[in-house]
Amino acid sequence: MHKPVVAIVGRPNVGKSTFFNKICGQRISIVDDTPGVTRDRIYAEANWCGHDFMLIDTGGLDSKSGDVFQKEIKKQAMEAISASDVIVFMVDGKSGVTTTDEEVASLLQRAKAPVVLVVNKLDRFEIENTYDFYSLGLGEPMPLSCSQSKGIGDILDAIVNHFPKSYEKSSEAAAPKIAIVGRPNVGKSSIVNRLLGEERVVVSDVEGTTRDAVLVPFNYNKKEYALVDTAGLRRKRGVENESIEGYSVLRTLSAIEDADVVMAVVDGSEERLSEQDVRIIGMVHENGKPSVIVVNKWDKKSRNKDEYIKMLNEDLKFMDYYICIFVSALTGSGLGQIMEKVELAYSNSQKRITTGLLNDILHDAILNFEPPAHSGRKAKIQYITEASVAPPTFVLFVNDAKLINFSYIRYLENRFREKVDFSGTPIKFIVKGREEGK
């Protein structure tokens, strides 16, 4: 049976994201006093007393809001409600029952899933402030002070009590995470929606629409994945660290670090990569992540493929192992091949090579070009072994680590890539001297 899904819904600024972050044990959703900060469905795994479940944070519902995104926010929240096994309806105990609360309650009364009604912001735990919320017709209101972590345990008990009794904890390994990164407005969310065949993330031509990293379960070729759509990365000097936009940058960097494979999306309608494109792709490389460069908007291309690839080779000299694909999220061209490339990059990052084959490749490389010498002392490489994967990491055991310079490591990497397909993934060499290897 599937892992239970719990959605948190309510009007803006009642504390949904703070509650979400408390339960998940980390700051995943952006928390800010500005109404409408959380726009998309935000997914995270959570656990309470041995019960694993998926928690969804949603944008604030407010029919009176002038926010141009409110229509999409409601659509996303309704999707979350329909997909949930349990719904947490959060209201504000300081404000009392509002017209918007009554509108949301009316929606939830028609929902199939059970509803846990939570009255937040009761910092002195004034139980009498919950009584008015019985009028919403959703059962007993549960008091909560999220800022002081009062009442969270009782609410979690109520949530898990609604889980299907036949639910069994899955022993399957976590699905590989595919982070989708790039500058604002290059089409990341449109690609996600095309891949999923539905509008799971808000799409707009307004820059910076996606401000959180959105985790979306996804099935391809009978395998489970999780797509992570992230906020577009801007130049750091244009972002205040404590602003909403600043948190989005941190979230994107975190998504790269946590990803198993990354799709770096660039705008193919532009003449060449921007400085920011190169910086983003460089972050992926520096984090040792396998990746696919997705050139979107190819229906509006400004040059042919050969010219574009020549430009990529110049701008991405630091990662000549890159895999590239040309697509159009608008027309659907090329999108069918994206996951093939993603699977190839991911598979290559998990590749293990036998010690025998590694030493054969190393022996041939040394015969062709011997290790350098310094001050009359010659480097001698005894043997090599693969220490880990993701990325494939090889340990060279030598007589003196200081004698093996960057140029020779680069040479060895090129020779290894000639013999083994490591396209789409960085590979790493660690040099250990005789004393270090003991």
Secondary structure, 3 states (H helix, E strand, C coil): CCCCEEEEECCCCCCHHHHHHHHHCCCCCCCCCCCCCCCCCEEEEEEECCEEEEEEECCCCCCCCCCCCHHHHHHHHHHHHHHCCEEEEEEECCCCCCHHHHHHHHHHCCCCCCEEEEEECCCCCCHHHHHHHHHHCCCCCEECEHHHCECHHHHHHHHHHCCCCCCCCCCCCCCCEEEEECCCCCCHHHHHHHHHCCCCCCCCCCCCCCCCCEEEEEEECCEEEEEEECCCCCCHHHCCCCCHHHHHHHHHHHHHHHCCEEEEEEECCCCCCCHHHHHHHHHHHHCCCCEEEEEECHHHCCCCHHHHHHHHHHHCHHHCCCCEEECCCCCCCCHHHHHHHHHHHHHHHCCCCCHHHHHHHHHHHHHHCCCCEECCEECCEEEEEEEECCCCEEEEEECCHHHCCHHHHHHHHHHHHHHCCCCCCCCEEEEECCCCCC
